[in-house]
Amino acid sequence: MRFRLSALFALTLGMASGWVQAQAPAAAAYPTKPIKAIVPFAPGSATDQIGRAFAQKMSENLGQTIVVENRAGASGMLGADAVAKSAPDGYTILVGTNSTNAALKSLMKKLPYDQDTAFAPIAFLGSVPLIVAVNNDVPAKNLRDLVALAKSKPGQVTFAHASASQRVSSEMLGSMAGIQMTHVPYKAGPAAMTDLIGGQVNMFTADFAVMLPQVKAGKVRGLAVTSMQRAKAIPELPTVNEALGLKDYELIAYFALFAPAGTPPEVINRLNRAANAAAADKDLLERFAALGFETSPGTPQAMAERTKVETAKWAKAIREARIEAE
């Protein structure tokens, strides 16, 4: 009887061991086919440019192509929702931002997914400041002039936005400066920029990728940057704090990778290593240096903690800017 029990135990252990070994090679071999990276904003946006650059470098590291797909709309919610509902196998990932993975929870009354539990953080990619700019025909040569104009015409100064960072930065500015402006939503940043140049809207606050080339070309008038320090790429522009005599104004947009919740940890770790390698790539860093882009490689756990902190930070900013959930 003892022999039979021992034999049965050995057989059971062998079957379990075989199952574990069968699973391990599958994870270890990842990826075995192309990966889809969903960018929840339009082509030409900062998220798109940075996402594609990282996808290329990560493809080289992973030995598989990462195909970028743009799904713009609702401040990134449409693209984020598509990833949240994808199979948790590592073959669909999100190029997320402060909009999709921090601010939307406070901006929307109801999301089609649970922002806190729908995603598995992979890696932090980097961050960029924004530029506050106006149409060239707006009679404001600096930010103080714009505030004075808005005070003289409550609600008549309009600003464009196509993401949470673009809207919240402008609403925060209005709240801290004591002015009332009217927001005009857009599906994509480049479309908002086109209307700013054309004069359909008065002001637009956007990341360097969208804004800096137009400011440099003289197509719009840059007034300030949203960071605590002046930007090396355009040092002549003051910070919002400098321009208005404030102390606590700061708004930085960031980018990160996320997978659907339930994606195996070993797959998450493989993607994390590839993302961190890309974040240390000299060519990639030089390419985006002019945009004020700063990387900070770390673990998936560090990205999870950052997401919690950023969600609380953006909730506070949205609340203080008196933005009501839609």
N, C-alpha and C positions, 0 to 999 in steps of 0.2 A: 504493500500500500504506500509505504514511504517512497519507494522507487517511482510509483506511478504519479504521485503528487509532484515529485521533483521533476519528472519528465514533462508533466503538464505545465509546471511553472516555467521551465526552460523554453517550452514551445511558445507559451504566451509572451515571455520576454523577448523571444526572437522575433515574433510577429510585430510587437510594439517597436522594437529596434528597427525592423525593416521599414515600418511606416515612417518613423522619424527620419531615417536615411533617405527615404523617397522624397520627403518634403524638403529636406535640407539642400539637395542639389538644385531643386527648382528655384529656391531663393538665392542660392549662391550663384546660379547662372544668370540671374537678372542683370540687365534686361536682355531678352531674346528676340525682341521686335521693337519697331519704332515707338516712341513715347509721344503723346499729344500734350502740349502745354497750352492751356487756354489763357489768353490775355483778355481780361474783361473790359478793355477799352479799345478805342479805334486805332488803326494803323497811323503811325506818326506821333502818337502820344509818347510821353516819357516811359510809361509802363511797357509799351510796345517796343520801343528802341532798346531799353535795358533788358527786357525779357528775351528778345531775339539774340542779343549779344551773349547773354548767359546760356541760352539754349545751344548756340553754336559751340561754345567752349565746353559745355557739359557733354555734348554729343561726342566730342573728341575723347573725353575722359571715359565715357561709358561704353564707347564702341557701338553705339546705336544712334540713329537720327532722332532728334527731338523736333517734331513738327509743330509750329506755332499756329494757333487758330484764334482769330479775333472774334469775340462775341461781346460787342459793346451794348450798353444800355442800362438805364436805371442806376447810375453811379457805380457800375460794376456788378450789380446784383444778378443780372442774367447769366453772366459768365461764371460767377461764383456758384450759382444754383446748379448749373450744368455739372460742375466738378463735384459738388456735394452729393449729387445723385448718381455719380459714376461708380463703376466697380472699384473696390479698394485693392487694386492689384499693382499699383505703381505705373500704370500705362496711361493715366490721365491725371495731370497735375495743374495747379492754378498758380499763375503769376499774380499773387495777391498784393494788396496795398492797404494803407490805413483806411481807405474807403470800404473795401470788401470785408476786411477782417478786424476792424475796430469801430469805425464810425457808423456803419449802416444800422447797427443794432439800436442806436439812439436816433437815427434819422427816419427810420421806417417804423410804423405802428406794428406791422406784421411782415416778417420775412418768410419765404417759402422753405426755409431751413433754419436750424438752430445754430446761430453763429458760433456759440461757445463749444458745441460738441460735434459739429458736422465735418470738421477738418483736423487733419494731423499735421502739425507744423513740421516743415522740413529744414528750412534755412533762411536766415536773413541775408538779403542781397545788398541793400544799401539805402541811403537816404539823400534827398535833395531839398534845398530851400525853394521858395517861390518868388516871383517878381510881381509887384503891383504895377500895372500899367494902364494908361488911358489912350483913347483915340486922340490923334494929333490935333483935332479941331476943338477938343475940350479946353476951355480957358483956365487950365490949372498947370502951372509950371513945376509945382512940387506937391507933396502930400498935404501940406497945410492949406494950400490953395484949394485942393479938392475937397477937403473937409469944410472949408468956408463956403464953397459953392453948394455942397450938399445941405448945409445948415440954412442957406438962403432959399433953397428950393427943396423942401422936405419931400422925399419919395420920388423926385424927378430924375435923380442920378441913377442910372441903371448899371448893373454889373452882371456879367455872364458867369456861368459855371457848368461844368460837365462831370465833376467828381466831388466827393465829400471835402477833400482838402481845398479845392477851389472855392466852394461855397462857404465852408466854415471860416476860412481865412478872411474872406470879405465881410461876413457877418460879425466876426470877432472885431475886425477893424471898425465897423460901424458902431458896434456896441461900446467899445472902449473910447471911441472918439465922440460919442453922443450924437450920431447922425442916423438918419433913416434913408436907406437906399432900396431900390426895387430889384429883386433878383430875376434873372432870365435864364431858365434851364436849357441846356443843350445836351444832345446825345454824345457829342465828341468834342474834345478840346480843340482840334484843328478847325472845326466848324465855328466854334466860338471865336477863335482868333480871326477867322475870315470876317466875321461880323464886327469885331472890334476895329479892324483895319478899315472896314467900310463905313463905320459910324453908326451901325444899327444898335450898338450898345456903347456905353461910355467907358466902362472899366472892366478889367479882367485880371484876375490874379492866378497865375499858372506857373508850372515848373519851368526850369531853365530850358529844357528840351524844346518846348513849344514857344516860349516867350523870348529867350535871349536872341535868337537870330533876327527876330522882327525888331527888337529894340536896337540892336547893332546896325540894322539896315535903315533905321530911321522911320520905319513904317508905323510904329507906335511910340509913345513916350513912357519910358520907365520912370517910376517915382520912388520905389523903395524895394528892399528885399525883406523876406519874412523871418530871417534867421536872427540870432542874437549878435552875430558878427557880420561885418561886410563881406561880400563874396569876392574871392580872388578873380573870378571871371569878369566881374564888372564892379570894380572897387569904387567907382565914382557915385554909385547909388548908395544912399544911406539906408540904415535899417529903419523899420517902422518906428521902433523905439526912439531912435535918433531924430527922425523927422518930426515926430509928434510930442517928444518929451515924455514918452512912456517908459515903463521899466519891465513889464511882464509880458509884452507881446512876443510870441514866437509860434511859428507853425512850420513844421517840417514834414514833407511827404516821404513815405518809405515804401520799400518793395520787398517781398518775401515769397518763398515757395511754400505751397500747401498741397497735401494730398487728401483724398477722401478719408474720413475716419475709418479705422479698421485696417488700414494698409499695414502689412507686416513690418515690424521694427527694423528687420535687416534690410528691407527695401528702402525704408526711410533713411537709414544710415548710409546706404550706398548713394542715394541721391544727395544727401547732405555733404558727403565727401567730395562729390563732383562739383557741387555748388560752391563749396569753400575753395576748391582749387581754382575755379573760375574767378572768384572774388579776389584771388591773389595774383591773377594774371596781369602782367605788366601792360600788355597791349590793350586789354579791356579797360584798365584803370586810366591809362593815358587818353583813351578815346572819350571817356566821360568826365575827365577832370575839369574841363571847361564848363560843365553843367553843375559844378559844386557837388558832384556825386562822391559820397564817402561810404566805404564798405566796413563791415565789422563781422567777420566770420565767427561762427559759433556752433554749438550743438543744437539738435532739435529741441532738447529740453530748455535751452536758453531762449530759443525762439518762442516756445510755449509761454514762458514767463514774460517775455517782452510783449506778447499778444495780450496777456491779462493787464499789464501795466498800461499799454497803449489804449485798450478798450476803455479803461477807467479815465484816462487822460482826455480822450476825445469826448466821452460822455460829459465830463465837466466843461469842456470848451463849448460844446453844443448847448448845454444848459445855460451857461453864462452869456452866450450869444443870443439867447432867447429864440432858438430855432425850434419850431414845433414839428413833431414827427408827422410824416405824411402817410 
